[in-house]
Amino acid sequence: MKNTALLVIDMINTYDHKDADLLIPSARTVVPAVADLLRRARDRSAPVIYVNDNFGEWRSHHGELLDRALSGPHSHLVQPLKPDRDSLFVVKARHSVFFETPLEYLLRQQNIDQLVLTGQVTEQCVLYSALDAHIRHFDVIVPRDAVAHIHEDLARAALRMMERNMGAHVCTSKDLWK
C-alpha cells in the first residue's frame, strides 16, 4: 500500500442526537470491522487518526469527548475503538474532516497520500470527507463494512458516488492490510 492513514470519523460518540436511534443499529454492526482495522493498522505502524465532531463543546478536548462517550449508555460502541497513545486526534465542527481543521497539514507532514475512511455517517461525513480528500488529490479507500449509516438507501448511493465520481476504492475491510 502507499503511505496510508486510517481515519476514524465520529466514532467517539454519545449517540445523544436526533438521528441516533437510526444510526445505532448500523454503528453496532461496523464496530467489529473498525476495531479489526485499527488492530491491523497499528500492527503495521500505519498512522491512525481520529477525526471527531466536538458536538458544540468548544472548550472540550479529545480526552473529554472520549470520557463523556465512555460514561454514556452506548459506551459499548466506543470502548472497542478507543484511541491508543500513538493515535492522533483532530476535532472538527462540520461534516468534512478537512473543513477548517489541520488535517490536511498533518497528512502532508507525514507524507500520507492514501486514506482509509471508516466511521459514521456514510451518507454525510464520510461522503463529504471523501469528496474533500479527492479534490486534495488523496487516494481514498472506503471499506463498506466499516462505515455506519442512518439511511441504508442513501448510504448505498453515497458509496456508489464515492466509487464512481471520486475514484474511491470501495471494498470490504478484509481486503485491507491482509
N, C-alpha and C positions, 0 to 999 in steps of 0.2 A: 504494500500500500504506500501511497505518497505520505507526506508529513501530515498525519491525520489527527484531529482532535475530536473527542466525543463531547457533544453538548447535551446537557440535561436541562430541558426547558420546563420551568414552572412546576416541577415535581415536589418542591418543598412547599406544601400547601396545607392549609387548614380545612379546605373544602367548605368554607363558610361564605358561599356566594350564590347568586341566583340560579346558576346552571349546575350547581354541584350534584344535585340528585340525578341529573342526566349524565354527568361526567364520571361519577364514582364507579359505576359498573365497568366502564371501559378502562378506567385507571387501574382497577383491580386486576384486569386481565393483562395489562402491559408491564406491571411492576416486576414480575419474574424475568421477563426478557431484558428490561432495562438493567436490573440487578446483575444479570449474567453478562451483559455488555460492559458494565462497569468493571466487573471482575476481570474480564478478558482484556480490556483496555489497560487496566492497571498492571496486569501481568506483563504486558508489552511496553510498559512505561509510556504509553500514549497519554498526552495531556487530557485531563478530564476537567471540563469547565461547566459549572452550574450557572445558568442564566435564569434569574428568577424575578418574578414580579415582587415589588415591595408592598403591594396591596395598600398603597397610600400612606404607609408608615415611613415618613421621610426621616425620622430620627433612628430608625432601626438599622441594624446591620445583619449580615448573614447569620450570625450566631443567634440573634434574637428571633429571626424568622424561623430558623430550624427549631429552636426551643419551643416556640409557640405551636408549630406544626406537630412536634413530637408529644406535646402535652394535650393535644386535642383528641376528639373522638375518632379520628381517622389516622392515627399515628401508625397503624399497621401498613398504610400505603407509603409512608415516609421512611420508616425505620430501615427497610432493606436497601434504601437508596442514599443513605447518609453520606455526606462528603467525608473524605478522609483527610489527613494532614497535607497531602500533596495536591488535593483538588483546589482549583481556582473558583472564584465566585464573583459573578457580575450581577449587580442589581439593575433591573430595568423597570420602566414605568408604563411602557406601551407594549403593543403586540410583538413587534420585531425585536429580536435580540440585539440588533445593531442600532436601533433608533436612539440616538443621544446617549449611547453607552461607550465605554472604552474598549469594547470587544474587538473591533477591527484592529486597533493599535496593538492590543495584546497578541492577537493571532499573527500579525505581521512580524512582531518582535520574535516570535517563536518559529518563524518560517513555516507556518501552517498553511497548506493550500487545499486541504480537503476536510470537510466537516461531516460528521455523522450526527444527524439531528434526531434526538429522542425526546419524549416528554409529552406535553399537552399544551394546547389542544390542536389536533391535526388540521382542522379547517380554519383555525385562527392563527395562533402564534407560530406554529410550525410552518404553515404555508407562507406567512409574511416573512418569516426568518429565512426560509428557503429562497424566496424571491430576492431579498436583500443580499443574501450570500451570493446568489447567481450574478447579480449586477455588479458585485465586487470581485468577480472572477474566482470565486472559490468553487471547487468541485463539491457537489452535495450528494450525500447518501442518506436515504430515509428508510430505515427498517420498519416496514408496515406493522409489525407485531410489537413495536416499541414506541408507538405513538398512540395516545388516547384521544378519543373524540367525544363530542356532545351529540352530534347528529351523524349517524353512520353514512347516510347518503351523501352528505356534504364532505365527509372525510374521504370517501372513495373518490369523489370528484376532485378534491384537493390533491390527493396522491397522484391522480392522473394528470392534473395540471402541472404538478412539480416535475413529473417524468417527461411529459410532452413539451411543455413550454419552457422549462428551465433546465432540461437535460439532467435532472436528478436521477441517480440510480436508486430505484425503489426495489427493495429486496426483503428478505427475512433477516432477522438478527443472526441466525445460524450461519448466514453467508459471510459474515464478517469475522475477522481475526480467528480463522479456523486453526 
